[in-house]
Amino acid sequence: MYWHELTIHTTEESQEMISNFLHDAGAGGVAIEESGTLNKQRDTSYGQWYEHDLNDIPEGQAVIQGYFADGTDLQAVGAEVKSRIDELSSFNIDTGDVKMSWRRVHEDDWANAWKQYFKPIRVSERLTIKPTWEDYTPESEIEKIIELDPGMAFGTGTHPTTSLCLRTLETVIKGGEEVIDVGTGSGILAIGAMKLGARHVLAIDLDPVAVASATENVSLNGLSDQVTVREGDLLKIIDTQNGDKDTGLGVTLPVPVVVANILAEIIVLFIDDVYKALQPNGIYIASGIYKNKEDLVEQELIKGGFVIEAKHRDEDWIAIVARKV
């Protein structure tokens, strides 16, 4: 079977939004390649693997490929994606000198090729991410394994925002917490929270592809009874639950922990909803924040009634730990 590959040259800052645009336009898969420069600082404190060979992509730049089935209106897809990329400037997101091109490829060239680069990754003292097709033996009794087949959903642990968020969760989860994971993607953070000792996690996402992927990964880890996956947004969830009434969500609002690994521009849109969903002194972990949006998110969190407890960094990305007051 042949597919049409749309290649977009852009910036690392905008790669997540553009990846979402490709999914929305009907892509059957999305691949991202970041700069392989030797100047890039990479955290290897837990033995993380970076398998991609060095490439000639300039520092701070990225190449994204979206794959579309035969019969797709390529002109319409290209116009839609280009229009949405152009709109990012209104959110002060730098897309750089965007270049787009098409080519026709056989599915064997891309469908499984990326798997050779996804190896077991120890992201923290207690958490290791293991692709389902790889063999791995834990090095210690405290090491917890997250089985993962991300499919088309964001979140393998190789991106700084995901590994950073998992390490931040490890500093917050003490045991027995109910957690809400907003924008769960592959479900990796929800699974990680459970492996760290949470009582139950409600994982929500607007994307039905992500919901399907998260549901499958939760099952792979034997956590279907402890992680509830739902399609929707946080406000809808808040409106659904009424006091102690059983709504089948597995958690009772307000909860002690909310985590969101999404773009800064989205984080600032639902700060009030997170505040309502949290107990007094509850913790909000906001990740996926690029360095040039750090001040914006911090100011909006403080304005929304939070105090900043800590900040964790990986490359140019930041995770903020905020406490409801």
C-alpha positions in Angstrom: 0.0 0.0 0.0 1.2 3.5 -0.9 0.8 6.7 1.2 1.4 10.3 0.5 4.1 11.9 2.8 3.7 15.5 3.7 7.1 16.9 5.0 7.1 20.1 7.0 10.3 21.9 8.0 9.6 24.1 11.1 10.8 24.7 14.7 10.9 22.4 17.7 8.7 25.0 19.5 5.8 24.5 17.1 6.2 20.7 16.4 3.4 19.5 18.8 0.8 21.9 17.4 1.7 21.1 13.8 1.6 17.4 14.6 -1.9 17.9 15.9 -2.9 19.7 12.8 -1.7 16.7 10.7 -3.8 14.3 12.8 -6.8 16.6 12.5 -6.3 16.6 8.7 -6.6 12.8 8.6 -2.9 11.7 8.8 -2.6 7.9 9.4 0.7 8.6 11.2 3.1 11.4 12.1 6.9 11.2 12.5 9.0 14.0 14.1 12.8 14.4 13.7 14.5 17.0 15.8 18.0 18.5 15.5 20.8 15.9 16.1 23.4 18.6 16.8 26.2 17.7 19.3 25.5 21.0 21.0 22.1 19.9 22.4 22.2 19.1 26.1 20.6 15.7 26.8 19.8 14.4 30.2 21.4 10.9 30.7 21.4 10.9 34.5 19.1 7.7 34.4 20.8 6.1 31.4 18.3 7.4 28.9 19.0 6.3 25.3 19.1 8.7 22.4 19.2 6.4 19.4 18.8 8.8 16.5 21.9 9.4 14.5 23.2 12.9 14.2 21.6 14.8 11.4 22.0 18.1 9.6 18.8 19.7 11.0 19.8 23.1 12.5 19.6 23.4 16.2 16.0 24.4 17.3 14.5 23.1 14.1 12.4 20.0 13.3 11.2 18.0 10.4 7.6 16.6 10.6 6.1 14.0 8.3 2.4 13.2 8.0 1.2 10.2 6.1 -2.1 10.3 4.1 -3.8 7.5 2.3 -4.3 7.2 -1.4 -7.4 9.1 -2.5 -6.7 12.0 -0.1 -7.3 15.5 -1.6 -3.6 16.6 -1.2 -4.2 20.2 -2.3 -7.0 20.6 0.4 -4.9 19.0 3.1 -1.9 21.2 2.3 -4.0 24.3 2.3 -5.7 23.4 5.6 -2.4 22.7 7.4 -0.7 25.7 6.0 -3.6 28.0 7.1 -3.5 26.6 10.6 0.3 27.0 10.8 0.0 30.6 9.7 -2.4 31.2 12.6 0.2 30.1 15.2 1.9 33.5 14.9 -1.2 35.1 16.7 -0.2 32.9 19.7 3.4 34.1 19.5 4.6 30.7 18.4 7.6 30.9 16.2 7.2 28.4 13.3 10.4 29.6 11.5 10.7 29.4 7.7 8.1 26.8 7.1 8.6 24.6 4.0 6.2 21.9 2.8 6.6 19.1 0.3 4.8 15.9 -0.8 6.1 12.6 -2.0 4.6 9.1 -2.5 6.0 6.3 -0.3 5.3 2.6 0.4 4.0 1.9 3.9 6.9 -0.4 4.7 9.2 2.7 4.5 7.6 4.3 7.5 4.9 2.3 9.3 7.4 0.4 11.5 10.7 2.0 10.8 10.5 4.3 13.8 10.3 1.3 16.2 14.1 0.6 15.7 14.8 3.9 17.6 12.4 3.4 20.5 14.2 1.4 23.1 13.7 0.9 26.8 14.2 4.3 28.5 14.9 4.7 32.2 13.4 8.2 32.8 13.8 8.3 36.6 15.0 6.4 39.6 11.7 4.4 39.7 10.3 4.5 36.2 11.4 2.8 32.9 9.4 2.9 29.7 9.5 -0.3 27.7 8.1 -0.6 24.2 6.0 -3.8 24.0 8.2 -5.3 21.3 11.4 -5.0 23.3 12.7 -7.4 26.1 13.9 -5.8 29.3 14.8 -6.9 32.8 14.5 -4.4 35.7 17.7 -3.5 37.4 16.3 -3.1 40.9 13.2 -3.9 42.9 12.1 -0.3 43.0 12.2 0.0 39.2 8.6 0.1 37.7 8.0 -0.8 34.0 5.6 1.2 31.8 4.6 -1.0 28.9 3.9 1.2 25.9 2.8 1.0 22.3 2.1 4.7 21.5 0.6 4.1 18.1 -0.4 7.5 16.7 -0.8 9.3 20.0 1.8 11.6 21.5 3.9 10.4 24.4 6.7 7.8 24.2 8.9 9.3 26.9 11.6 10.2 24.4 10.4 13.8 24.2 11.7 16.1 26.9 8.2 17.1 28.0 7.0 13.6 28.7 10.1 12.4 30.5 10.2 15.7 32.5 6.6 15.3 33.5 7.2 11.7 34.7 10.1 12.8 36.8 8.0 15.6 38.2 5.2 13.2 39.1 7.7 11.1 41.0 8.3 14.1 43.3 4.6 14.7 43.9 2.9 11.2 44.1 3.3 9.9 47.7 0.7 7.1 47.5 -3.1 6.8 47.5 -3.8 10.0 45.5 -6.6 10.4 43.0 -5.2 12.1 39.8 -6.6 13.7 36.7 -4.4 13.5 33.6 -5.6 16.2 31.1 -4.6 15.5 27.5 -3.5 12.0 28.2 -2.2 11.1 24.7 -0.8 7.6 24.9 -1.8 7.4 28.6 1.8 7.3 29.7 1.4 9.8 32.5 -1.7 8.1 33.9 0.1 4.8 33.9 3.2 6.4 35.4 1.1 7.9 38.2 -0.4 4.5 39.0 3.1 2.8 39.0 4.2 5.5 41.5 1.3 4.6 43.9 -1.7 6.7 42.9 -5.1 5.1 43.9 -6.9 6.0 40.7 -6.4 8.1 37.6 -8.9 9.7 35.3 -7.3 10.2 31.9 -9.1 12.5 29.5 -8.4 13.7 26.0 -10.3 15.4 23.2 -8.8 13.2 20.5 -10.5 9.9 20.0 -7.3 8.4 18.6 -5.5 9.3 21.8 -8.4 7.8 23.9 -8.1 4.5 22.0 -4.3 4.5 22.4 -4.5 5.3 26.1 -7.1 2.6 26.7 -5.0 0.0 25.0 -1.8 1.0 26.9 -3.7 1.0 30.2 -4.8 -2.5 29.5 -1.3 -3.6 28.5 -0.2 -2.6 32.0 -3.0 -4.4 33.7 -4.5 -1.1 35.0 -8.0 -1.1 33.4 -9.6 -1.1 36.8 -7.4 1.7 38.2 -7.3 4.1 35.2 -10.5 5.5 33.7 -10.0 6.8 30.1 -12.6 9.3 28.8 -13.0 11.4 25.7 -13.8 15.1 26.6 -12.4 18.2 28.3 -11.8 19.0 32.0 -14.8 21.4 32.2 -17.2 18.8 30.9 -15.8 16.3 33.5 -16.3 18.9 36.3 -19.9 19.5 35.2 -20.6 15.8 35.0 -19.6 14.9 38.5 -21.8 16.1 41.4 -20.4 15.6 44.9 -20.0 12.0 45.9 -22.4 10.8 43.2 -20.9 7.8 41.3 -20.4 8.9 37.7 -18.1 6.0 36.7 -15.0 8.2 36.5 -13.1 6.5 39.3 -12.3 9.8 41.1 -14.3 12.1 43.2 -13.8 15.8 42.8 -12.0 17.7 44.1 -8.8 15.7 43.6 -5.3 16.2 45.1 -3.4 16.1 41.8 -3.9 17.3 38.3 -1.3 16.9 35.6 -1.3 18.3 32.0 1.4 17.8 29.5 0.2 20.1 26.7 1.2 23.4 25.1 1.5 26.5 27.2 -1.2 28.3 25.1 -3.6 25.6 26.0 -2.6 25.4 29.7 -3.5 29.0 30.3 -7.0 28.5 28.8 -8.3 26.2 31.6 -6.4 27.3 34.7 -9.8 28.1 36.3 -11.1 24.6 35.5 -8.0 23.0 37.1 -8.5 25.2 40.2 -12.1 24.0 40.6 -11.0 20.3 40.1 -8.3 20.5 42.9 -8.6 20.2 46.6 -7.3 23.0 48.8 -3.5 22.7 48.7 -3.8 20.4 45.7 -1.0 20.2 43.2 -1.1 21.1 39.5 1.8 19.8 37.4 1.8 21.9 34.1 4.3 20.6 31.5 4.9 21.1 27.8 5.9 24.7 28.4 8.6 26.0 26.0 11.1 28.4 27.5 9.7 31.5 25.9 6.3 30.8 27.5 7.5 30.2 31.0 6.7 33.7 32.3 3.3 33.7 30.7 2.2 30.4 32.3 3.7 31.4 35.7 1.8 34.7 35.7 -1.5 33.2 34.7 -1.2 30.5 37.4 -0.5 33.1 40.1 -3.4 35.2 38.8 -5.6 32.0 39.0 -4.9 31.4 42.7 -1.8 29.2 42.6 1.6 29.5 44.2 4.6 28.2 42.3 6.2 25.4 44.3 8.9 24.3 42.0 10.1 24.2 38.4 11.8 21.4 36.6 13.7 21.7 33.3 14.9 19.5 30.4 16.5 21.2 27.4 14.3 24.1 26.5 11.1 22.7 28.2 9.7 23.5 31.7 7.4 21.7 34.1 5.8 23.9 36.8 4.5 22.5 40.1 1.8 24.8 41.4 -0.2 24.6 44.6 -3.8 25.7 45.0 -4.2 28.2 47.8 
